[in-house]
Amino acid sequence: MTDATAETPRRGSGMGSLMASDDHTAKRNAREKRFRMYGLVAVCTGILMLVLLLTSILTAGLSAFRQTTIEISVTLDADRLDPEGNRDPADMGKVTTFGYAPLLRDGLIGTIEGAGIETDLGARDVADLISDESVAQLRSFVLANPDVVGQTIPVEVLASGRIDGFFKGRVTYETAELDKNISPAQLRLAEDLKAADLLRTGFNWRFITAPDASTTRPEAAGLGVAILGSLYMMLVVLCLALPIGVAASIYLEEFAPQNRITDLIEVNISNLAAVPSIVFGILGLAIFINFAGLPQSAPIVGGLVLTLMTLPTIIIATRASLKSVPPSIRDAALGIGASKMQSVFHHVLPLAMPGILTGTIIGLAQALGETAPLLLIGMVAFVREYPEAPWDGGLFDPATALPVQVYNFTQRSDPAFVERASGAIIVLLVFLLIMNLTAIFLRRRFERRW
């Protein structure tokens, strides 16, 4: 018999054995089981909430990646589009969209008649099946290809928002009776066009590449400018926050003397990591716009503001990675004659690189989803023009960002913009997922064991 199995005194009266369960042991085991159950319930609740969130977003937003279009034949009247007859885009540009609208209307009426579809709708009601954006698209196409003037060409145009919503289940005959923008007769005509294979619903590339649209054209609204603006800002943050944050971390962790000044700096860095993001927006508005005179709604300003917000995160993550490298690595490098800088840059920094890259990408992902500081610097503006390339001054052109675009969509009254907002959230989540997967890949790629 060993000491572990020997009979030992128990709490209370009498003697007992460790091999036999008593009331105290049973209560302790019951508490452990309850704690495990609480943990399992908490994990399941978190997973359930995540599933509900993703289901809600996907259900409302996946339809934004599909768009209804109508194929019609349009006769490009030369007398109307090119009165001078010289096919000069400069002269043809004097014809506004008002000159192209009747061509699309007549083309749709002719297409309906050619398909043998009967309708009692007037010309104006028939034309309302087409998005107003299609007129501008046709004008841009003709100006880019002036030789097509005088020909009859097939054109695939966007259907109006209500027609698009009808084939996505957002609009019904019952709601159409109460809607001044659509009528049941127009919905029946749209169904006839679909039966004649003139109306189709397919993947909507324009949602990813097109710029934003006005409040009356939700079917034409896209994320092109917002995606470019977010990429430009992330480029600025990466080029500024990574070298500055890593350099500051190396100095504070490896070279700076331990005194009150460095202690004060460390405390302030930790405090800055907890400052609300909107405070950085106020700081950016005061310094970069009001004082430095940089343009509002420009990626350079947004990037500078997000850099200030991301620096504490990168510094904290980098210092933690440097601390995780065993001191024996430094001692061994110094012992064979390496200088302090050589030991840091040739031995310590490569071993800490996985953590540094992971912290950097997590900081970038956090910055990508920020909205409040960007609203304060004017990136909430309605922007239709794509910014130029960064080397051509595009960092100073007006732009917006993905989280701000989501905010803009939710502020508009048309129900179609709710669909667009959920679709933009899906795109934003895809960007964040890619960045997190990149962080995992880089960590495993550069990870070294010692």
C-alpha positions in Angstrom: 0.0 0.0 0.0 1.3 3.4 -1.0 0.7 6.8 0.5 -1.7 7.6 -2.4 -4.0 4.6 -1.6 -3.5 4.6 2.2 -6.5 5.6 4.2 -6.3 9.2 5.2 -8.4 11.3 7.4 -11.4 13.0 5.8 -13.2 16.2 6.6 -15.6 15.7 9.3 -15.8 12.5 11.3 -14.5 9.1 10.4 -11.8 7.7 8.2 -12.0 7.3 4.4 -10.0 6.2 1.4 -8.9 8.3 -1.6 -10.2 5.6 -3.9 -13.8 6.0 -2.6 -16.0 8.9 -3.5 -17.5 11.0 -0.9 -19.9 14.0 -0.9 -17.1 16.6 -1.2 -15.6 14.8 -4.2 -19.0 14.4 -5.8 -19.7 18.1 -5.5 -16.4 19.0 -6.9 -16.9 16.7 -9.9 -20.4 18.2 -10.4 -19.0 21.7 -10.4 -16.4 20.7 -13.0 -19.2 19.2 -15.2 -21.3 22.3 -14.9 -18.3 24.5 -15.8 -17.7 22.4 -18.9 -21.3 22.6 -19.8 -21.3 26.4 -19.4 -18.2 26.6 -21.7 -19.9 24.3 -24.3 -23.1 26.4 -24.2 -21.1 29.6 -24.6 -19.2 28.2 -27.6 -22.4 26.9 -29.2 -24.1 30.3 -28.6 -21.3 32.1 -30.2 -21.3 29.8 -33.2 -25.1 30.1 -33.5 -24.9 33.9 -33.4 -22.2 33.9 -36.1 -24.3 31.5 -38.3 -27.4 33.8 -37.9 -25.3 36.9 -38.8 -23.8 35.3 -41.9 -27.2 33.8 -42.9 -28.8 37.2 -42.6 -26.1 39.0 -44.6 -25.9 36.3 -47.3 -29.7 36.1 -47.6 -30.1 39.8 -48.1 -26.9 40.4 -50.1 -26.2 37.6 -52.5 -28.9 38.9 -54.8 -26.8 42.1 -55.3 -24.4 39.9 -57.4 -27.2 39.2 -59.9 -28.7 41.8 -62.2 -31.6 41.8 -64.7 -30.9 43.0 -68.2 -33.0 43.4 -71.4 -31.7 42.8 -74.9 -33.1 45.2 -77.4 -32.2 46.4 -80.9 -31.5 50.1 -81.2 -31.3 52.1 -84.4 -28.7 54.8 -83.9 -30.2 57.6 -86.0 -27.3 59.6 -87.6 -29.4 62.8 -88.0 -30.1 62.8 -84.2 -26.7 61.7 -82.9 -24.4 63.3 -85.4 -26.0 66.4 -87.0 -22.7 67.5 -88.5 -22.1 64.2 -90.1 -18.4 64.1 -89.5 -18.3 61.3 -86.8 -16.2 63.6 -84.5 -16.7 62.6 -80.9 -16.2 66.2 -79.8 -19.2 67.3 -81.9 -21.3 64.2 -81.1 -20.7 64.9 -77.4 -23.0 68.0 -77.7 -25.9 65.6 -77.9 -27.0 64.9 -74.3 -28.7 61.8 -72.8 -32.0 63.4 -73.7 -31.2 62.7 -77.4 -30.5 59.0 -76.7 -33.5 58.3 -74.5 -36.1 58.2 -77.4 -33.8 55.7 -79.3 -33.8 53.3 -76.4 -37.6 53.7 -76.0 -38.3 53.1 -79.7 -35.8 50.2 -79.7 -37.6 48.5 -76.8 -41.0 49.0 -78.4 -39.7 47.6 -81.7 -38.2 44.6 -79.9 -41.5 43.9 -78.1 -43.5 44.1 -81.4 -40.9 42.0 -83.2 -41.3 39.3 -80.5 -45.1 39.3 -80.9 -45.8 40.5 -77.4 -49.0 42.4 -77.0 -49.3 45.2 -74.4 -51.7 48.1 -73.7 -49.0 50.2 -72.0 -48.0 53.5 -73.5 -44.6 54.4 -74.7 -43.6 56.1 -71.5 -44.6 53.1 -69.3 -42.7 50.8 -71.6 -39.6 52.9 -71.4 -39.8 52.8 -67.6 -38.8 49.1 -67.8 -35.3 50.4 -68.6 -32.9 51.9 -66.1 -32.1 55.6 -66.6 -28.4 54.6 -66.4 -28.7 52.7 -69.7 -29.1 56.0 -71.6 -25.8 57.2 -70.2 -24.2 53.9 -71.0 -25.4 54.0 -74.6 -24.1 57.5 -75.0 -20.7 56.5 -73.7 -20.6 53.6 -76.0 -21.5 55.6 -79.1 -18.9 58.3 -78.3 -16.3 55.6 -77.9 -17.3 54.0 -81.1 -18.6 56.7 -83.5 -18.6 54.3 -86.5 -21.7 52.6 -85.2 -23.9 55.7 -85.8 -26.4 54.9 -88.5 -26.6 51.2 -87.7 -29.0 49.0 -85.8 -27.2 47.2 -83.1 -28.2 44.8 -80.3 -27.8 46.4 -76.9 -28.1 44.8 -73.4 -29.4 47.4 -71.1 -30.1 47.4 -67.4 -33.7 46.8 -66.3 -35.1 49.3 -63.8 -34.8 48.7 -60.1 -38.4 47.6 -59.6 -38.2 45.1 -62.5 -34.9 43.7 -61.1 -36.5 43.4 -57.7 -39.5 41.6 -59.2 -37.3 38.8 -60.4 -35.5 38.6 -57.1 -38.7 38.4 -55.1 -38.4 41.9 -53.6 -41.4 43.2 -55.6 -44.7 41.5 -56.1 -48.0 42.2 -57.9 -49.5 43.2 -54.5 -46.8 45.8 -53.8 -46.9 47.0 -57.4 -50.5 48.1 -56.9 -49.4 50.4 -54.2 -46.2 51.6 -55.8 -46.2 54.7 -58.1 -42.9 53.6 -59.7 -44.2 50.3 -61.2 -47.6 48.7 -62.1 -48.8 45.1 -62.4 -49.1 45.6 -66.2 -45.4 46.4 -66.4 -44.5 43.3 -64.4 -46.6 41.2 -66.8 -44.8 42.7 -69.7 -41.5 41.9 -68.0 -42.6 38.3 -67.6 -43.5 38.2 -71.3 -40.0 39.5 -72.2 -38.4 36.8 -70.0 -40.5 34.1 -71.7 -39.3 35.4 -75.1 -35.7 35.2 -73.8 -35.2 38.9 -74.1 -34.9 39.5 -70.4 -32.3 37.7 -68.3 -30.9 37.7 -64.8 -27.2 36.9 -64.6 -24.0 37.6 -62.6 -23.6 41.3 -62.0 -20.0 42.3 -62.6 -21.0 45.9 -62.5 -21.7 45.7 -58.8 -17.9 45.1 -58.3 -16.5 47.4 -61.0 -19.0 50.2 -61.4 -19.1 53.5 -59.4 -21.9 54.6 -57.1 -25.2 55.7 -58.7 -27.8 58.3 -57.7 -30.7 57.5 -55.3 -33.0 56.9 -58.3 -30.8 54.3 -59.9 -30.1 51.5 -57.4 -29.7 48.9 -60.1 -26.6 50.7 -61.4 -24.9 51.3 -58.0 -21.5 49.6 -57.7 -18.4 49.4 -55.5 -15.7 50.2 -58.0 -14.6 53.5 -56.5 -15.0 52.2 -52.9 -12.8 49.2 -53.6 -10.1 51.4 -55.2 -10.3 53.9 -52.3 -9.9 51.1 -49.8 -6.9 49.6 -51.6 -5.2 53.0 -51.9 -5.7 53.6 -48.2 -4.3 50.2 -47.3 -1.4 50.9 -49.5 -0.6 54.1 -47.6 -1.1 52.4 -44.2 1.2 49.5 -45.2 3.9 51.8 -46.5 3.9 54.0 -43.4 2.7 51.9 -40.5 4.8 48.8 -41.1 8.3 50.4 -41.3 7.6 53.1 -38.6 5.9 50.6 -36.2 8.6 47.9 -36.6 11.5 50.5 -36.3 9.9 51.9 -33.1 9.4 48.5 -31.7 13.0 47.4 -32.3 14.3 50.5 -30.7 12.1 50.3 -27.6 12.7 46.6 -27.1 16.3 46.2 -28.0 18.2 49.5 -27.8 16.2 52.0 -25.7 17.4 52.4 -22.0 15.0 51.6 -19.3 14.1 54.9 -17.7 11.1 57.1 -17.0 10.9 58.4 -20.6 10.7 55.0 -22.2 8.2 53.9 -19.5 6.0 56.9 -20.4 6.2 56.1 -24.1 5.2 52.5 -23.5 2.2 53.6 -21.3 1.1 56.1 -24.0 1.3 53.4 -26.8 -0.9 51.1 -24.7 -3.3 53.9 -24.1 -3.4 54.9 -27.8 -4.4 51.3 -28.7 -7.6 51.8 -26.6 -8.5 55.2 -27.9 -11.8 55.3 -29.9 -11.3 55.5 -33.7 -13.4 58.6 -34.0 -10.8 60.5 -32.0 -8.2 59.8 -34.7 -10.7 61.1 -37.2 -11.0 64.4 -35.3 -7.2 64.5 -35.2 -6.9 63.9 -38.9 -9.5 66.6 -39.6 -7.6 69.2 -37.5 -4.0 68.3 -38.7 -4.2 66.9 -42.2 -7.1 68.9 -43.6 -7.4 72.1 -41.6 -3.7 72.7 -40.9 -1.9 70.9 -43.8 -4.5 71.7 -46.4 -4.8 68.2 -47.9 -8.0 67.6 -49.9 -11.1 66.1 -48.2 -12.3 62.6 -49.2 -8.8 61.7 -50.5 -7.2 58.3 -49.9 -4.0 60.0 -48.7 -5.8 61.6 -45.8 -7.7 58.4 -45.0 -4.5 56.4 -45.1 -2.7 58.9 -42.8 -5.6 58.8 -40.3 -5.7 54.9 -40.4 -1.9 54.8 -40.0 -2.1 56.7 -36.7 -4.8 54.3 -35.6 -2.9 51.2 -36.6 0.6 52.1 -35.3 -0.1 51.1 -31.6 -1.5 47.7 -32.7 1.6 47.0 -34.9 4.0 48.3 -32.2 2.4 46.1 -29.5 2.4 43.0 -31.7 6.0 43.5 -32.9 7.3 44.0 -29.3 5.5 40.9 -28.2 7.1 39.0 -31.1 10.6 40.3 -30.2 10.1 39.3 -26.6 9.2 35.8 -27.6 12.6 35.2 -29.1 14.7 33.5 -26.4 17.6 35.6 -24.9 20.0 32.7 -25.7 19.7 33.7 -29.4 21.0 37.1 -28.7 23.7 35.9 -26.3 24.9 33.3 -28.9 25.1 36.0 -31.6 27.0 38.4 -29.3 29.2 35.5 -28.1 30.6 34.8 -31.6 31.4 38.5 -32.2 28.2 39.9 -33.8 27.4 43.5 -33.0 24.1 44.5 -31.2 22.6 45.5 -34.5 23.8 42.4 -36.3 22.3 40.2 -33.6 18.9 42.0 -33.9 18.6 42.2 -37.7 20.3 38.8 -38.6 18.9 36.6 -35.8 16.2 38.1 -33.7 14.1 39.9 -36.4 13.9 36.9 -38.7 12.6 34.7 -35.9 10.1 37.3 -34.8 8.9 38.0 -38.4 5.8 35.6 -38.3 4.4 37.5 -35.3 5.2 40.9 -36.9 3.5 40.1 -40.2 0.5 38.6 -38.4 0.1 41.7 -36.2 0.5 44.0 -39.2 -2.2 42.2 -41.2 -4.5 42.2 -38.3 -4.0 45.9 -37.9 -4.6 46.5 -41.6 -7.8 44.4 -41.3 -9.0 46.5 -38.4 -8.3 49.7 -40.4 -10.1 48.3 -43.4 -13.3 48.1 -41.5 -13.2 51.5 -39.9 -15.9 54.0 -40.7 -16.1 56.7 -38.1 -12.7 58.4 -38.8 -13.4 58.4 -42.5 -16.7 60.1 -42.1 -15.1 63.0 -40.3 -12.6 63.6 -43.1 -15.3 63.8 -45.8 -15.0 60.3 -47.4 -18.8 60.1 -47.2 -19.1 62.2 -50.4 -20.8 60.9 -53.5 -18.0 60.0 -55.9 -18.6 58.9 -59.5 -15.1 59.3 -61.0 -12.5 56.6 -60.5 -9.2 57.9 -58.9 -6.1 57.8 -61.1 -3.3 55.4 -60.4 -1.3 56.1 -57.2 1.8 57.2 -59.2 -0.4 59.7 -61.2 -1.7 61.5 -58.2 -4.6 59.1 -57.5 -3.9 59.3 -53.7 -5.1 62.9 -53.8 -8.3 62.3 -55.9 -11.7 62.1 -54.3 -12.7 58.5 -53.4 -14.6 56.6 -50.8 -14.2 53.3 -48.9 -16.1 50.1 -48.5 -17.4 50.6 -45.0 -18.4 54.2 -45.9 -20.2 52.9 -49.0 -22.1 50.5 -46.8 -23.1 53.5 -44.7 -24.2 55.4 -47.7 -26.3 52.6 -49.1 -28.2 52.2 -45.8 -29.1 55.9 -45.7 -31.1 55.8 -49.0 -34.8 55.1 -49.0 -35.1 52.7 -52.0 -35.3 49.1 -50.7 -32.8 48.0 -53.5 -30.0 49.8 -51.6 -30.5 47.6 -48.6 -29.6 44.7 -51.0 -26.6 46.7 -52.2 -25.5 47.4 -48.6 -25.6 43.7 -47.7 -23.7 42.9 -50.9 -21.0 45.4 -50.0 -20.7 43.8 -46.5 -20.1 40.5 -48.2 -17.3 42.0 -50.3 -15.8 43.6 -47.2 -15.9 40.3 -45.4 -14.2 38.6 -48.3 -11.4 41.2 -48.1 -11.1 40.6 -44.4 -11.1 36.8 -44.9 -8.3 37.0 -47.5 -6.2 39.2 -45.2 -6.6 36.8 -42.3 -5.8 33.8 -44.4 -2.7 35.7 -45.6 -1.7 36.2 -42.0 -2.0 32.5 -41.3 -0.1 31.6 -44.4 2.8 34.1 -43.6 3.0 32.8 -40.1 3.4 29.3 -41.2 5.7 30.2 -44.1 8.2 32.1 -42.0 7.8 30.3 -38.7 11.1 28.9 -37.4 11.6 26.5 -34.5 14.5 26.7 -32.2 
